[in-house]
Amino acid sequence: MMTMAIAEYWGCSAAFFMIFSFLLGCFCYMKNMMESMVRSSGSAIPRKWAVAGMLPGLLHNAHRLHQFVTDIMKESGGTFEFKGPVSGNLDMLITCDPANIHHILSRNFSNYPKGPQFRQIFDVLGDGIFNVDSFLWELHRKTTLSFFNHAQFHTLLETNVWHKVENGLLPVLDCFAEQGAEFDLQDVFQRFTFDTISKLVLHHDPGSLSLGLPYVPCEKAFNPMVDALLYRHILPESCWKLQKWVGIGKEKKLSQACRAFDQYIYSCINKRLPQDNSEELSLFTAYVQAYKQQDQLQAVLTTTTGSASPLVKFLKDTLLSLMFAGRDTTSSTLTWLFYLLAQNPLVQANIRDEIENKFNLLQKQDNNKKLFFKVEECQKLVYLHGALCESLRLFPPVAIEHKVSAGMDVLPSGHLIKPNTRMILSFYSSGRMDSIWGEDCMEFKPERWISSKGRIKHEPSYKFPAFNAGPRTCLGKEMGLVQMKMIAAIILHHYEFQVVDSHSVSPSDSIIIQAKHGLKVKFTKRNTA
């Protein structure tokens, strides 16, 4: 028995050593090619090697991936065919051309489903709305849209946001302001949006945004998740699956994040199900009813693992997807908005003037009571809306969209698309192309979104795809904009702020465009009396 155990041990060790040696050899080979590439080429277009394809150039720029793609887009005219390593299944077409985006997301929508590759990359989201097509996607869309369109939804949203502002956001910001302490504003926004979306979909406020900033594993699990998901796009599938099997690198952190999601969300679901009330306005209740009313649903769901029932697993996938959207997109946009406002004090002053002029706040405020903005009041903040759109243009929360072609097609740019072609739509690049937005595309100009009559000016979604486009346009777009206006107006009215001088701010290399090292700021209270 011992001899067999030793033999089995050495067999596993030898296999692992062979895998490690192979990966090390590949790394050294690619490192030499990348150094050669840097010495010999001044072009943003990566060199294509005989075996490795363009992967060395991609890996060499992994620390600045979104800007690297943008540089390629500018040099190639907005569409580029990337060639991966031989047998690496990494060939893809990258585009930020508005005509192509419109064609893929709208005009020929049926030819570009999510596909099995997308589901493998985003397997953490299971059968949630972002991962599915056809019947299941229609069910998600109908159920969520019905909830957002309910007559009482805005009242529910206001109550939810104001509760967190009054009991979490303002006490924390007051504390930092009184202490004169530096803090990470991005972390505050992430905690705020996590608590509010958790309360909205799970009927539970975990209190991650409260004095002392307690550590909540599920809230912190989203950051390693979005990091790992981007690298699954640029690494050959065999590489990231090997990392997942061995339990190393970003895949190890992703597995830990999945356990944190399961522990928190399953716990909330199991507490909520026995007391679920079909009479109340609740997204949780709406999905329970949708599951029970659809005989076809269980047949198309992925196999349940562990002890969770099919209903509980379906709810977990659904609610995790909504929490992912509700936490990361809103917190990312607010982070970049305040970063851009710090760089543009005149814009910041104009927003404050708009707030006070629209609502005559100096007369309206009651002693030391904190002012709160309702949904209909936020609709009047046109200049703030323009500033948010500029932030979304330059730093769209969802940096890329992944599609796979079902059949043959020809894009408006003239590129021939074969079946099963991987398509990467770079929304980050779209907002930084002077061919789309003009030579001042890198300037932060809220006026870009305001008409000559002082009204909000709308741009087509394929030109401004921050909320996606076509049938898959973000269902929570209006909810997100309202929530962001509420939070931004409250903070700008009550506080002055500045970014810490020594702090470097740059976009992260992940699916969600976060500030890589956070946004370190100092707040002081404004005299609003």
RAJO-V104178 format. One line per field, one symbol per residue. ss: DSSP state (H for helix, E for strand, L for the rest). phi: phi as a letter, one per 40 degrees, with the letter a starting at -180 (. if undefined). burial: # if it has 24 or more other ideal C-beta (glycine too) atoms within 12 Angstrom, else .. A space follows every 10 residues. Layout:
ss = ???
phi = ???
burial = ???
This chain:
ss = LHHHHHHHHH HHHHHHHHHH HHHHHHHHHH HHHHHHHHHH LLLLLLLLEL LLELHHHHHH LHHHHHHHHH HHHHHHLLEE EELLLLLLLL LEEEELLHHH HHHHHHHLHH HLLLHHHHHH HLHHHLLLLL LLLHHHHHHH HHHHHHHHLL LLHHHHHHHH HHHHHHHHHH HHHHHHHHHL LEEEHHHHHH HHHHHHHHHH HHLLLLLLLL LLLLLLHHHH HHHHHHHHHH HHHHLLHHHH HHHHHHLLHH HHHHHHHHHH HHHHHHHHHH HHHLLLLLLL LLHHHHHHHH HHHLLLHHHH LLLLLLLLLH HHHHHHHHHH HHHHHHHHHH HHHHHHHHHH HHHLHHHHHH HHHHHHHHHL HHHHLLLLLL LLLLHHHHLL LHHHHHHHHH HHHHLLLELE EEEELLLLEE LLLLLEELLL LEEEEEHHHH LLLHHHHLLL LLLLLHHHHE LLLLLELLLL LLLLHHHLLH HHLLLLHHHH HHHHHHHHHH HHHHEEEEEL LLLLLLELLL LELLELLLLE EEEEELLLL
phi = .ccccccccc cccccccccc cccccccccc cccccccccb bbcccccccd bcgcddcccc bccacccdcc ccdcccghaa ccbccdgcfb cabbabcdcc cccccbcbdc cbccgccccc cbcccfcccc bbbfdccccd cccccccccc cccccccdcc ccdcccbbcc dccdcccccg ccaccccccc cdcccccccc bbgaccgcca dgfccbdccc cccccccccc cccbcddccc ccdcccgbgc cccccccccc cccccccccc ccdcbcbccc cacdcccccc cccbcccccb ccccbgcccd cccccccccc cccdcccccc cccccccccc cccbdccdcc ccccdcccbf cccccbfccc cbbcdccccc ccccdccccc ccccbcdccb bbbbccacab cdcgccbcdg ccbbcccccd cbbccbbgcc ccccbdddbb cccgbcbcbc cccbcdbgag dcddccdccc cccccdcccc ccccbcaacd dcccbaccca cccccdbgbc bbbbcccbc
burial = .......... .......... .....#...# ..##..#... ...######. .######### ##..###### ####.#.### #####..### ########## ######.##. #####.#### ########## ###..##.## #.###.##.. ..##.###.# ##.###.### .###.##... ..######## ########## ########## ..#..##### ########## #######.## ..##....## #.######.# ##.###.##. .##..#.... ########## #..#..#... ##.....#.# ########## ########## ########## ##.#..##.# ##.##..##. #........# ###.#.##.. ########## ########## ######..#. #.#.#.#... ########## ###..##... #..####### .....#..#. ########## ##.####.## ########## #########. ....#.#### ######.### ###.##.#.
